[in-house]
Amino acid sequence: MLEFHLQDLIFLLAAGFIGAFIDAAVGGGGLITLPAFMATGIPTPFALGSNKLASSIGAVSSFFTFAREGKVDRKILKMMPLSFFGSAAGACIASLMPEQLLRYIVVIALVCVALNTYRKKDWGGVNSMETMTRSMAVGIAVMAWCLGMYDGFFGPGTGSFLIFGFLYFGYNFVTAAGNTKALNLASNLGGLVAFLLLGRVYLAYALPMGLVEIAGAHLGAKIAIKKGVGYIRTLYLIVTVVLIGKQVYDLFLK
């Protein structure tokens, strides 16, 4: 039986608001919320499942904020089931791939993402996506499935990788962020279903934190849309560098 502590809940509410604010624009909120859950001392499987529930609630808010402002390509909505089922599959097969190997792959990929984004200073300023060709649709569909699966069994960097992918296909930073929230919402829900079926969600912490994340995600998305490309690009690079640092620390210094 998991123990409930009010001080832990207050701590989680603060972490949830901050994490959702950051996650709404560029992803990476899990860097704050998942360690916060783990700091309460609940078992890791419950920390992962509870974080997925809270993140899913926050993701709904940020997705609809971007969608109402017209910053989500409607064609991407058709890709959401791929992220959903990919994430559910990823959550179920998490034990098949050594986590240590995956961390090495993630660090290398994130370094490449950060360097490429920094070098191309005008990248993501203009939306060059006019019509989605068949090859682009296939590429985005593969990305939706693969990163959905990755989010289900590991997670860190999913938002960064999705934004990078949408930039590659010609979207600007703001629309790339909106599209990312659509696929991220689906992958969150897919992983959540798996964790709920496995009974790995502590509702006493996850539900209140999720409600607070609604406010954080809404505010983060509104500011991202208002501030535009420069704000999101800068925050994106900061979060990506922090992600790299976190994975390097876990691999070599912890």
C-alpha positions as CSV (number, residue, x, y, z in Angstrom):
1,M,0.0,0.0,0.0
2,L,1.5,3.3,-1.1
3,E,1.6,6.1,1.6
4,F,0.2,9.5,1.0
5,H,2.0,12.6,2.3
6,L,0.6,16.1,1.9
7,Q,4.1,17.7,1.6
8,D,4.9,15.4,-1.3
9,L,1.7,16.4,-3.0
10,I,2.5,20.1,-2.6
11,F,6.0,19.5,-4.0
12,L,4.5,17.6,-7.0
13,L,2.0,20.3,-7.7
14,A,4.8,22.9,-8.0
15,A,6.9,20.6,-10.2
16,G,3.9,19.8,-12.3
17,F,3.1,23.4,-13.1
18,I,6.7,24.2,-14.1
19,G,7.2,21.0,-16.1
20,A,4.0,21.5,-18.0
21,F,4.8,25.1,-18.8
22,I,8.1,24.0,-20.4
23,D,6.7,20.9,-22.0
24,A,3.9,22.9,-23.7
25,A,6.3,24.7,-26.0
26,V,9.2,22.3,-26.7
27,G,8.8,19.2,-24.6
28,G,11.2,18.1,-21.9
29,G,8.8,18.6,-19.0
30,G,9.5,15.1,-17.9
31,L,13.0,16.2,-16.9
32,I,11.2,17.9,-14.0
33,T,8.1,15.9,-13.3
34,L,9.5,12.3,-13.4
35,P,12.4,13.0,-11.0
36,A,9.8,14.8,-8.8
37,F,7.7,11.7,-8.6
38,M,10.7,9.5,-7.9
39,A,11.8,11.9,-5.2
40,T,8.7,11.1,-3.2
41,G,10.0,7.5,-2.8
42,I,7.2,5.7,-4.6
43,P,8.4,2.6,-6.6
44,T,9.8,3.5,-10.1
45,P,7.0,1.7,-12.0
46,F,4.4,3.8,-10.2
47,A,6.5,7.0,-10.7
48,L,6.5,6.3,-14.5
49,G,2.8,5.5,-14.7
50,S,1.7,8.4,-12.4
51,N,3.9,10.8,-14.4
52,K,2.3,9.5,-17.6
53,L,-1.2,10.2,-16.3
54,A,-0.3,13.7,-15.1
55,S,1.5,14.5,-18.4
56,S,-1.4,13.3,-20.5
57,I,-3.8,15.7,-18.7
58,G,-1.4,18.6,-19.3
59,A,-0.8,17.5,-22.9
60,V,-4.6,17.8,-23.6
61,S,-4.5,21.5,-22.5
62,S,-1.4,22.4,-24.6
63,F,-2.7,20.6,-27.7
64,F,-6.0,22.4,-27.7
65,T,-4.3,25.7,-27.1
66,F,-2.2,25.3,-30.2
67,A,-5.1,23.8,-32.2
68,R,-7.4,26.8,-31.4
69,E,-4.7,29.2,-32.7
70,G,-4.4,27.2,-35.9
71,K,-0.9,26.0,-35.1
72,V,-1.5,22.3,-35.8
73,D,-1.6,20.9,-39.3
74,R,-4.8,18.9,-39.6
75,K,-3.1,16.3,-41.7
76,I,-1.0,15.4,-38.6
77,L,-4.1,14.6,-36.6
78,K,-4.5,11.5,-38.8
79,M,-1.1,10.3,-37.6
80,M,-2.1,10.4,-33.9
81,P,-3.3,6.7,-33.8
82,L,0.2,5.7,-34.9
83,S,1.8,7.4,-31.9
84,F,-0.9,6.0,-29.6
85,F,-0.4,2.4,-30.6
86,G,3.3,2.8,-30.9
87,S,3.5,4.1,-27.4
88,A,1.3,1.3,-26.0
89,A,3.6,-1.2,-27.7
90,G,6.7,0.5,-26.4
91,A,5.4,0.5,-22.8
92,C,4.8,-3.3,-23.1
93,I,8.2,-4.2,-24.6
94,A,10.2,-1.8,-22.4
95,S,12.2,-4.7,-20.8
96,L,13.4,-6.0,-24.2
97,M,16.0,-3.3,-24.8
98,P,18.9,-2.5,-22.4
99,E,18.2,1.0,-21.0
100,Q,21.9,1.7,-20.9
101,L,22.3,1.1,-24.7
102,L,19.3,3.3,-25.4
103,R,20.8,6.1,-23.3
104,Y,24.0,6.1,-25.4
105,I,21.9,6.3,-28.6
106,V,19.8,9.2,-27.2
107,V,22.8,11.2,-26.2
108,I,24.4,11.0,-29.6
109,A,21.1,11.8,-31.3
110,L,20.4,14.8,-29.1
111,V,23.9,16.2,-29.7
112,C,23.3,16.0,-33.4
113,V,19.9,17.7,-33.0
114,A,21.3,20.6,-30.9
115,L,24.3,21.2,-33.2
116,N,22.2,21.2,-36.3
117,T,19.6,23.5,-34.9
118,Y,22.2,25.9,-33.6
119,R,24.0,26.1,-36.9
120,K,20.9,26.8,-38.9
121,K,20.0,30.1,-37.3
122,D,17.2,30.8,-39.8
123,W,15.8,27.3,-39.6
124,G,12.2,27.2,-38.5
125,G,11.5,30.9,-39.2
126,V,9.3,30.3,-42.3
127,N,6.8,27.6,-42.9
128,S,8.0,26.1,-46.2
129,M,5.5,23.2,-46.0
130,E,3.0,23.9,-48.8
131,T,1.7,20.5,-49.8
132,M,2.4,17.2,-48.1
133,T,3.8,14.8,-50.7
134,R,3.3,11.0,-50.4
135,S,6.9,10.5,-49.4
136,M,6.6,13.2,-46.7
137,A,3.4,11.6,-45.4
138,V,5.2,8.3,-45.2
139,G,8.2,9.8,-43.4
140,I,6.0,11.6,-40.8
141,A,4.0,8.4,-40.3
142,V,7.2,6.4,-39.6
143,M,8.4,9.2,-37.2
144,A,5.0,9.1,-35.4
145,W,5.2,5.4,-34.9
146,C,8.8,5.1,-33.9
147,L,8.9,8.1,-31.6
148,G,5.6,7.0,-30.1
149,M,7.1,3.7,-29.3
150,Y,10.2,5.4,-27.9
151,D,8.0,7.6,-25.7
152,G,6.2,4.5,-24.3
153,F,9.3,2.6,-23.2
154,F,11.8,5.5,-22.3
155,G,10.6,9.0,-23.1
156,P,13.3,11.7,-22.5
157,G,13.8,13.9,-25.6
158,T,10.6,12.8,-27.5
159,G,9.4,16.4,-27.9
160,S,12.9,17.5,-29.1
161,F,13.1,14.7,-31.7
162,L,9.5,15.4,-32.9
163,I,10.1,19.2,-33.3
164,F,13.4,18.4,-35.1
165,G,11.5,16.0,-37.4
166,F,8.8,18.5,-38.3
167,L,11.4,21.2,-38.9
168,Y,13.1,18.9,-41.3
169,F,9.9,18.4,-43.2
170,G,9.5,22.2,-43.6
171,Y,7.3,23.4,-40.8
172,N,8.3,26.5,-38.8
173,F,9.1,26.3,-35.1
174,V,5.6,27.3,-33.8
175,T,3.7,24.9,-36.1
176,A,6.3,22.2,-35.4
177,A,5.7,22.7,-31.7
178,G,1.9,22.4,-32.2
179,N,2.2,19.3,-34.4
180,T,4.5,17.8,-31.7
181,K,1.8,18.3,-29.0
182,A,-0.7,16.4,-31.2
183,L,1.6,13.3,-31.5
184,N,2.9,13.7,-27.9
185,L,-0.7,13.7,-26.6
186,A,-1.4,10.5,-28.5
187,S,1.8,8.8,-27.3
188,N,1.1,9.9,-23.7
189,L,-2.4,8.4,-23.8
190,G,-1.1,5.1,-25.4
191,G,1.5,4.7,-22.7
192,L,-1.0,5.6,-20.0
193,V,-3.5,2.9,-21.1
194,A,-0.7,0.3,-20.8
195,F,0.3,1.6,-17.3
196,L,-3.4,1.7,-16.2
197,L,-3.9,-1.9,-17.3
198,L,-0.7,-2.9,-15.4
199,G,-2.0,-1.1,-12.3
200,R,1.0,1.2,-12.1
201,V,-0.7,4.6,-11.5
202,Y,-1.0,6.3,-8.1
203,L,-4.1,8.4,-8.5
204,A,-3.8,10.3,-5.2
205,Y,-0.7,12.1,-6.6
206,A,-1.3,11.8,-10.4
207,L,-4.8,13.4,-10.6
208,P,-4.1,16.6,-8.6
209,M,-0.8,17.0,-10.4
210,G,-2.5,16.6,-13.7
211,L,-5.0,19.3,-12.9
212,V,-2.3,21.7,-12.1
213,E,-0.5,20.8,-15.3
214,I,-3.5,22.0,-17.3
215,A,-2.8,25.6,-16.1
216,G,0.9,25.3,-16.7
217,A,0.5,23.8,-20.1
218,H,-2.1,26.4,-21.2
219,L,0.1,29.3,-20.0
220,G,3.2,27.8,-21.7
221,A,1.5,27.3,-25.0
222,K,0.0,30.8,-25.0
223,I,3.3,32.4,-24.4
224,A,5.0,30.2,-27.0
225,I,2.5,31.2,-29.6
226,K,2.7,34.9,-28.6
227,K,6.5,35.1,-28.5
228,G,6.9,33.1,-31.7
229,V,9.9,31.5,-33.3
230,G,12.8,33.2,-31.5
231,Y,11.4,32.2,-28.0
232,I,10.7,28.6,-29.0
233,R,14.0,28.1,-30.7
234,T,16.0,29.4,-27.7
235,L,13.9,27.4,-25.2
236,Y,14.2,24.4,-27.5
237,L,18.0,24.6,-27.5
238,I,18.2,25.1,-23.7
239,V,15.9,22.0,-23.1
240,T,17.9,19.9,-25.5
241,V,21.2,20.8,-23.9
242,V,19.7,20.0,-20.4
243,L,18.5,16.7,-21.8
244,I,22.0,15.9,-23.0
245,G,23.5,16.9,-19.6
246,K,21.0,14.7,-17.7
247,Q,21.7,11.7,-19.9
248,V,25.5,12.2,-19.6
249,Y,25.2,12.5,-15.9
250,D,23.2,9.3,-15.6
251,L,25.6,7.4,-17.8
252,F,29.0,8.5,-16.5
253,L,28.7,10.5,-13.2
254,K,25.9,9.0,-11.3
